[in-house]
Amino acid sequence: MRFALLAGVPLAGLLTVGTVLAQESDAYSETQLGLYLDAVEAYELMQENERAVLIDVRDPVEIKFTGFAGSTDIHVPWVLADHTDFDEEAKTWPMVRNSDFEAQVKERLEALGVTEDDPIIVMCRSGATRSAPGADVIHAMGYSQVYSVSDGFEGGTLQEGESKGVRAVNGWRNSGLPWSYEIDPAVAWRPAD
């Protein structure tokens, strides 16, 4: 959890803590609580409330190549790429659910002294297939303010031009928020023994 403000980062305005509904939400990105923030709102909440916690649920290799939000308190992947089983039809490696997700998140939340009513913000790459189910699991663990970052770390894709399809719209990295390719060793995920 943060105990100091980052200087020099402009904030878009004050966020009223409460339910922030996604303007457009596909079924796979909806959460049971219906609590959503975009990346800028998530950052603002963390600046306004030192009890707010940011959990990154992306695969470690993904973070290595795309970057890491400087405000991340916990990194526990929702799914992991299975490098032992290339899927020739899909032309990629399958993603496998992290069977230790609940236990690892619980351990980290308890270590930080997070209470049932503290804001917990869950972020994946684009705000859909990992942050939403991860948020639901954390809510089922007894936490009442679990938000999904609707635009994730990388945001949405460009819809036209030479870079069509590139994730360069919104999201943590594209919104001018603090991030780095360096991962805090105290936050970095490690597999269970």
C-alpha positions as CSV (number, residue, x, y, z in Angstrom):
1,M,0.0,0.0,0.0
2,R,1.1,3.5,-0.7
3,F,1.9,6.0,2.0
4,A,3.1,8.9,-0.1
5,L,1.9,10.7,-3.2
6,L,3.9,10.6,-6.4
7,A,4.8,14.1,-7.3
8,G,4.5,15.5,-10.8
9,V,1.8,13.1,-12.0
10,P,-1.3,15.1,-13.1
11,L,-4.6,13.7,-11.9
12,A,-7.7,14.0,-14.1
13,G,-9.9,15.0,-11.2
14,L,-11.3,13.7,-8.0
15,L,-12.9,10.2,-7.8
16,T,-15.9,9.7,-5.7
17,V,-15.3,6.4,-4.0
18,G,-18.3,4.1,-4.6
19,T,-19.7,2.1,-7.4
20,V,-18.2,3.1,-10.7
21,L,-20.1,1.4,-13.5
22,A,-18.4,0.5,-16.7
23,Q,-20.0,2.4,-19.6
24,E,-19.6,-0.6,-21.9
25,S,-19.0,-4.0,-20.5
26,D,-19.1,-7.3,-22.4
27,A,-20.4,-10.2,-20.4
28,Y,-16.9,-11.8,-20.0
29,S,-15.6,-8.6,-18.4
30,E,-18.4,-8.1,-15.9
31,T,-18.0,-8.7,-12.2
32,Q,-20.4,-9.9,-9.6
33,L,-20.0,-6.6,-7.6
34,G,-20.2,-4.4,-10.7
35,L,-17.3,-2.2,-9.6
36,Y,-15.1,-0.8,-12.4
37,L,-12.5,1.8,-12.7
38,D,-10.5,2.9,-15.7
39,A,-6.7,3.1,-15.2
40,V,-6.7,6.8,-14.4
41,E,-9.5,6.4,-11.9
42,A,-7.7,3.4,-10.3
43,Y,-4.5,5.5,-9.9
44,E,-6.5,8.4,-8.4
45,L,-8.2,6.1,-5.9
46,M,-4.8,4.8,-4.8
47,Q,-3.6,8.4,-4.4
48,E,-6.6,9.4,-2.3
49,N,-6.9,6.2,-0.2
50,E,-3.6,4.8,1.1
51,R,-5.5,1.6,2.0
52,A,-6.2,0.8,-1.7
53,V,-4.3,-2.1,-3.1
54,L,-3.5,-2.9,-6.7
55,I,-3.2,-6.5,-7.8
56,D,-1.8,-7.4,-11.2
57,V,-3.1,-10.7,-12.4
58,R,-1.0,-11.0,-15.7
59,D,1.5,-13.8,-16.5
60,P,5.0,-12.9,-15.4
61,V,6.4,-13.2,-18.9
62,E,3.8,-10.8,-20.2
63,I,4.9,-8.3,-17.5
64,K,8.5,-8.7,-18.5
65,F,7.8,-7.6,-22.1
66,T,5.0,-5.1,-21.6
67,G,5.9,-3.4,-18.3
68,F,4.6,-3.1,-14.7
69,A,2.6,-0.4,-12.9
70,G,4.7,1.3,-10.3
71,S,1.9,1.3,-7.9
72,T,1.4,-2.5,-7.9
73,D,1.2,-4.0,-4.4
74,I,0.6,-7.6,-5.3
75,H,1.4,-9.7,-8.4
76,V,-0.4,-13.1,-8.6
77,P,-1.3,-14.4,-12.1
78,W,-4.8,-15.6,-12.8
79,V,-3.6,-17.8,-15.6
80,L,-0.2,-18.9,-16.8
81,A,1.1,-19.9,-20.2
82,D,1.7,-23.6,-20.5
83,H,5.0,-23.7,-22.3
84,T,5.0,-27.5,-22.5
85,D,1.9,-27.8,-24.6
86,F,2.0,-25.8,-27.9
87,D,-1.5,-25.6,-29.4
88,E,-1.0,-26.0,-33.2
89,E,-4.6,-25.2,-34.1
90,A,-4.6,-22.0,-32.1
91,K,-0.9,-21.4,-33.0
92,T,0.0,-20.4,-29.4
93,W,0.5,-21.8,-26.0
94,P,-2.6,-22.5,-23.9
95,M,-3.3,-20.5,-20.7
96,V,-3.8,-22.6,-17.6
97,R,-5.6,-21.4,-14.5
98,N,-3.2,-20.7,-11.6
99,S,-4.5,-23.3,-9.1
100,D,-2.8,-21.4,-6.2
101,F,-4.4,-18.0,-7.0
102,E,-6.7,-17.8,-4.0
103,A,-4.1,-19.0,-1.5
104,Q,-1.4,-16.7,-2.9
105,V,-3.7,-13.6,-3.0
106,K,-5.0,-14.3,0.5
107,E,-1.5,-14.6,1.9
108,R,-0.4,-11.4,0.2
109,L,-3.5,-9.5,1.3
110,E,-3.1,-10.7,4.9
111,A,0.6,-9.7,4.9
112,L,-0.4,-6.2,3.9
113,G,-3.1,-6.0,6.6
114,V,-5.9,-5.5,4.0
115,T,-9.3,-5.5,5.6
116,E,-12.6,-6.8,4.1
117,D,-13.6,-3.2,3.4
118,D,-10.4,-1.9,1.9
119,P,-10.5,-1.1,-1.9
120,I,-8.8,-3.8,-3.9
121,I,-8.1,-3.0,-7.6
122,V,-7.5,-5.9,-10.0
123,M,-5.7,-5.3,-13.3
124,C,-4.9,-7.5,-16.3
125,R,-3.7,-6.5,-19.8
126,S,-7.0,-5.2,-21.3
127,G,-9.6,-5.4,-18.5
128,A,-11.5,-8.4,-19.4
129,T,-10.9,-12.1,-19.2
130,R,-8.5,-12.1,-16.2
131,S,-9.2,-9.1,-14.0
132,A,-13.0,-9.7,-13.9
133,P,-12.9,-13.4,-12.8
134,G,-10.0,-12.6,-10.5
135,A,-12.0,-9.8,-8.9
136,D,-15.0,-12.3,-8.5
137,V,-12.8,-14.8,-6.7
138,I,-11.4,-12.1,-4.4
139,H,-14.9,-10.9,-3.6
140,A,-15.9,-14.5,-2.8
141,M,-13.0,-14.6,-0.3
142,G,-14.9,-12.0,1.7
143,Y,-13.7,-8.6,0.3
144,S,-16.5,-6.1,-0.4
145,Q,-14.8,-3.4,-2.5
146,V,-13.1,-5.3,-5.4
147,Y,-12.7,-3.3,-8.6
148,S,-11.8,-4.4,-12.1
149,V,-9.7,-2.0,-14.2
150,S,-11.8,-1.8,-17.3
151,D,-9.0,-0.8,-19.7
152,G,-6.2,-2.8,-18.1
153,F,-2.5,-2.1,-18.3
154,E,-2.2,-1.9,-22.1
155,G,-5.7,-0.6,-23.0
156,G,-7.6,-1.1,-26.2
157,T,-6.4,-1.5,-29.8
158,L,-6.1,1.2,-32.5
159,Q,-8.9,0.7,-35.0
160,E,-7.3,2.3,-38.1
161,G,-4.0,3.4,-39.6
162,E,-0.6,1.6,-40.0
163,S,-0.7,0.5,-36.3
164,K,-4.2,-0.9,-36.4
165,G,-4.5,-3.6,-33.8
166,V,-1.7,-2.3,-31.6
167,R,-2.8,-1.8,-27.9
168,A,-2.2,2.0,-27.7
169,V,-5.5,3.4,-26.5
170,N,-6.1,4.1,-22.8
171,G,-4.9,1.6,-20.2
172,W,-2.3,2.3,-17.5
173,R,0.7,2.5,-19.8
174,N,-0.9,4.7,-22.4
175,S,-2.5,7.1,-19.9
176,G,0.8,8.6,-18.7
177,L,0.7,6.8,-15.3
178,P,3.9,5.6,-13.6
179,W,5.2,2.3,-15.0
180,S,8.5,0.5,-15.7
181,Y,10.0,-2.6,-17.1
182,E,11.6,-3.2,-13.7
183,I,9.6,-5.3,-11.3
184,D,9.8,-4.7,-7.6
185,P,11.3,-8.0,-6.2
186,A,9.1,-7.6,-3.1
187,V,6.0,-7.6,-5.3
188,A,7.0,-10.1,-8.0
189,W,5.1,-13.4,-8.1
190,R,6.9,-16.6,-7.4
191,P,5.4,-20.1,-7.9
192,A,4.3,-22.1,-4.9
193,D,6.8,-24.6,-3.6
